[in-house]
Amino acid sequence: MGDVTYRDYAWTKKVPELNNAFCVTFIRNATVPEVIDALPTVGHPDQCDLTTLLSRSLESWEEIGSSNLLVGLIQHGDWVIMYENNGFIGARPELMQPLSAGREIVVHHGSENSYFFRYVDGESRTWFETLFAAERNGSTPDELVPIMRQIGGFELEPDESVKITEFHHQEATFALCDKLTGLRLTPQLLRAATFTLVEVVNNPSTPAAADRQPQRSAADEQTQGILDWARRQGHNLP
């Protein structure tokens, strides 16, 4: 684990897929098949690049919202990196805590309310809302404070005289994940990766993508309406 500060992740502010509505989960001592087997998945895994992952995540969200969520998995040494665009499977303790048995899991969920989670061998060690890092939870809430001070960017000692805009909690959380995992996240790593894409159940009543009827666009609906009207007028249409 080399020295890293929040400044090393200033670039994430300029990368849409890591600036809002994302979740990056690092799972140690695991393989991609093991993670898939441990999660409530449906359908069959697929291989894709980042561009395809982003577009399919958007399509899925527009179709069924958060009922099921797509995750992309990368094997990186003895770690599995799970990336979600507009997803939050990694931020669900009821899924991550049991998965961490015999493992370590570190999670950065970035959204309107952003969170950091760390699990070790089935135990929730530390978690907090990144904007309010002084308010930590878990079995060892203060364990990471020395590292967080070294990284900088966290509001560890709230002071009403200091404006929150002086803090860089998102960049700092990426740096904290880096320090704990020894994995340096870069744009090149994500954009050059081949992801194993899998659909994870968030609402058990939602069928897998392969079993869902495709939705028609507004233009298709309008065309169908015109054809139905023409048939009612006696026109012989196919």
C-alpha positions as CSV (number, residue, x, y, z in Angstrom):
1,M,0.0,0.0,0.0
2,G,1.8,3.1,-1.2
3,D,1.2,6.7,-0.1
4,V,-1.9,8.1,-1.7
5,T,-3.9,11.3,-1.1
6,Y,-7.3,12.6,-2.2
7,R,-5.4,14.6,-4.9
8,D,-4.5,11.4,-6.7
9,Y,-8.2,11.0,-7.5
10,A,-9.0,14.6,-8.6
11,W,-9.5,13.1,-12.1
12,T,-12.6,11.3,-11.0
13,K,-14.5,14.7,-11.0
14,K,-14.1,14.8,-14.8
15,V,-15.2,11.2,-15.5
16,P,-19.0,10.9,-15.6
17,E,-19.0,7.1,-14.8
18,L,-17.2,7.8,-11.5
19,N,-18.7,11.2,-10.5
20,N,-22.3,10.4,-9.7
21,A,-24.6,7.4,-9.4
22,F,-22.0,4.7,-9.3
23,C,-20.8,1.9,-7.0
24,V,-17.3,0.4,-7.0
25,T,-16.8,-2.7,-4.8
26,F,-13.5,-4.5,-4.2
27,I,-13.7,-8.1,-3.0
28,R,-10.6,-9.8,-1.8
29,N,-9.8,-13.6,-2.1
30,A,-12.5,-14.1,-4.6
31,T,-13.0,-15.0,-8.2
32,V,-15.7,-13.7,-10.6
33,P,-17.6,-17.1,-10.7
34,E,-17.6,-17.2,-6.8
35,V,-19.1,-13.7,-6.6
36,I,-21.7,-14.5,-9.2
37,D,-22.6,-17.7,-7.3
38,A,-22.9,-15.8,-4.0
39,L,-25.3,-13.1,-5.4
40,P,-29.0,-13.5,-6.3
41,T,-28.4,-13.3,-10.0
42,V,-30.8,-14.1,-12.9
43,G,-30.1,-14.9,-16.5
44,H,-26.7,-15.7,-17.9
45,P,-23.4,-13.7,-17.6
46,D,-22.2,-11.9,-20.6
47,Q,-18.9,-10.3,-21.6
48,C,-18.8,-6.6,-22.6
49,D,-16.7,-3.4,-22.5
50,L,-17.4,-0.3,-20.4
51,T,-19.4,1.4,-23.2
52,T,-21.7,-1.5,-23.5
53,L,-22.1,-1.8,-19.7
54,L,-23.1,1.8,-19.5
55,S,-25.6,1.6,-22.3
56,R,-27.2,-1.6,-21.0
57,S,-27.4,-0.2,-17.5
58,L,-29.2,2.8,-18.8
59,E,-31.6,0.7,-20.8
60,S,-32.3,-1.6,-17.8
61,W,-33.0,1.4,-15.5
62,E,-35.3,2.9,-18.0
63,E,-37.2,-0.4,-18.4
64,I,-37.5,-1.6,-14.8
65,G,-35.8,1.0,-12.6
66,S,-34.0,-0.6,-9.6
67,S,-36.0,-3.8,-9.6
68,N,-32.9,-5.7,-10.9
69,L,-29.5,-4.1,-11.3
70,L,-26.6,-4.8,-13.7
71,V,-23.1,-5.3,-12.3
72,G,-19.8,-5.6,-14.2
73,L,-17.1,-7.8,-12.7
74,I,-13.3,-7.7,-13.4
75,Q,-10.7,-10.2,-12.0
76,H,-7.7,-8.2,-10.8
77,G,-5.2,-10.5,-9.1
78,D,-6.9,-12.0,-6.0
79,W,-9.4,-9.2,-6.0
80,V,-12.7,-8.9,-7.9
81,I,-13.7,-5.3,-8.8
82,M,-17.5,-4.9,-9.2
83,Y,-18.5,-1.7,-11.0
84,E,-22.1,-0.5,-11.2
85,N,-23.4,2.5,-13.2
86,N,-26.6,3.8,-11.5
87,G,-26.6,0.8,-9.2
88,F,-26.1,0.0,-5.5
89,I,-25.8,-3.7,-5.0
90,G,-22.4,-3.1,-3.4
91,A,-24.1,-0.7,-0.9
92,R,-26.5,-3.4,0.4
93,P,-25.1,-4.8,3.7
94,E,-27.5,-7.8,3.6
95,L,-25.6,-8.9,0.4
96,M,-22.0,-7.8,1.1
97,Q,-21.7,-8.8,4.8
98,P,-22.3,-12.5,4.2
99,L,-20.2,-12.4,1.0
100,S,-17.3,-11.1,3.1
101,A,-17.0,-14.3,5.1
102,G,-13.3,-15.3,4.7
103,R,-12.7,-12.2,2.7
104,E,-12.4,-8.4,2.8
105,I,-14.8,-6.1,1.0
106,V,-14.4,-2.4,0.4
107,V,-17.2,-0.3,-1.1
108,H,-17.5,3.2,-2.5
109,H,-21.0,4.1,-3.4
110,G,-21.3,7.5,-5.0
111,S,-24.7,9.1,-5.4
112,E,-26.8,12.0,-3.9
113,N,-25.9,10.3,-0.5
114,S,-22.5,8.6,-0.8
115,Y,-21.2,5.9,1.5
116,F,-18.1,3.9,2.3
117,F,-18.3,0.4,3.7
118,R,-15.6,-2.1,4.8
119,Y,-16.3,-5.7,5.8
120,V,-13.8,-8.2,7.1
121,D,-14.7,-11.9,7.5
122,G,-18.4,-11.3,7.8
123,E,-18.1,-8.3,10.1
124,S,-19.1,-4.7,9.3
125,R,-16.0,-3.0,10.5
126,T,-16.5,0.6,9.3
127,W,-19.1,2.5,7.4
128,F,-20.1,6.2,7.0
129,E,-21.6,8.7,4.8
130,T,-18.6,10.2,3.0
131,L,-19.8,13.8,3.3
132,F,-20.0,13.3,7.1
133,A,-16.9,11.2,7.8
134,A,-16.8,12.3,11.4
135,E,-20.0,10.3,12.1
136,R,-18.7,6.7,11.6
137,N,-20.3,3.4,12.4
138,G,-19.4,-0.3,12.6
139,S,-17.6,-2.5,15.1
140,T,-14.3,-0.5,14.7
141,P,-15.5,3.0,13.6
142,D,-12.1,4.7,14.4
143,E,-9.8,2.0,13.0
144,L,-9.2,3.9,9.7
145,V,-8.9,7.4,11.1
146,P,-5.1,7.6,10.9
147,I,-5.2,6.5,7.3
148,M,-8.0,9.0,6.6
149,R,-6.0,11.9,8.1
150,Q,-3.0,11.0,5.9
151,I,-5.2,10.9,2.8
152,G,-6.9,14.2,3.6
153,G,-10.1,15.5,2.1
154,F,-12.4,14.0,4.8
155,E,-14.3,16.1,7.4
156,L,-13.1,14.3,10.5
157,E,-13.5,17.2,12.9
158,P,-16.6,19.2,12.0
159,D,-16.0,23.0,12.4
160,E,-18.9,25.3,11.6
161,S,-16.4,28.0,10.5
162,V,-15.1,25.8,7.7
163,K,-17.2,25.5,4.6
164,I,-17.9,22.0,3.4
165,T,-16.8,22.9,-0.1
166,E,-13.2,22.9,1.1
167,F,-13.5,19.1,1.5
168,H,-13.1,16.5,-1.2
169,H,-14.9,13.5,0.2
170,Q,-15.5,11.7,-3.1
171,E,-11.8,11.8,-4.1
172,A,-10.8,11.0,-0.5
173,T,-13.0,7.9,-0.5
174,F,-11.4,6.6,-3.8
175,A,-8.0,7.2,-2.2
176,L,-9.1,5.3,1.0
177,C,-10.2,2.3,-1.2
178,D,-6.8,2.5,-2.9
179,K,-4.9,2.5,0.4
180,L,-6.8,-0.5,1.8
181,T,-6.7,-2.6,-1.4
182,G,-3.5,-1.6,-3.0
183,L,-5.4,-1.2,-6.3
184,R,-5.0,2.0,-8.2
185,L,-8.2,2.8,-10.0
186,T,-7.6,4.6,-13.3
187,P,-9.7,5.5,-16.3
188,Q,-7.6,3.2,-18.4
189,L,-8.3,0.2,-16.2
190,L,-12.0,0.6,-16.6
191,R,-12.0,1.5,-20.3
192,A,-9.7,-1.3,-21.3
193,A,-11.4,-3.9,-19.2
194,T,-13.6,-6.8,-20.3
195,F,-16.5,-7.0,-17.8
196,T,-18.5,-10.1,-16.9
197,L,-22.0,-8.5,-16.9
198,V,-24.6,-10.1,-14.7
199,E,-28.1,-9.1,-13.6
200,V,-28.6,-9.1,-9.8
201,V,-32.1,-9.3,-8.3
202,N,-33.1,-6.3,-6.2
203,N,-36.8,-7.1,-6.4
204,P,-37.5,-10.8,-6.4
205,S,-40.7,-10.5,-8.4
206,T,-38.9,-9.0,-11.5
207,P,-38.1,-11.5,-14.3
208,A,-34.7,-11.8,-15.9
209,A,-34.0,-9.6,-18.9
210,A,-34.3,-12.5,-21.3
211,D,-37.8,-13.3,-20.0
212,R,-39.1,-9.7,-20.2
213,Q,-41.2,-8.5,-23.1
214,P,-39.3,-5.7,-24.9
215,Q,-40.9,-2.3,-24.4
216,R,-42.0,-0.3,-27.5
217,S,-40.8,3.2,-28.0
218,A,-43.2,6.2,-28.2
219,A,-42.7,6.2,-32.0
220,D,-43.7,2.6,-32.2
221,E,-46.7,3.2,-30.0
222,Q,-47.8,6.0,-32.3
223,T,-47.3,4.0,-35.5
224,Q,-49.3,1.1,-34.0
225,G,-52.1,3.5,-33.0
226,I,-52.3,4.7,-36.6
227,L,-52.4,1.2,-38.0
228,D,-55.1,0.2,-35.5
229,W,-57.2,3.2,-36.6
230,A,-56.8,2.4,-40.3
231,R,-57.9,-1.1,-39.8
232,R,-61.0,0.1,-37.9
233,Q,-61.8,2.3,-41.0
234,G,-61.8,-0.9,-43.2
235,H,-58.4,-0.5,-44.7
236,N,-56.8,-3.9,-45.5
237,L,-53.4,-3.7,-43.9
238,P,-50.9,-6.4,-43.0
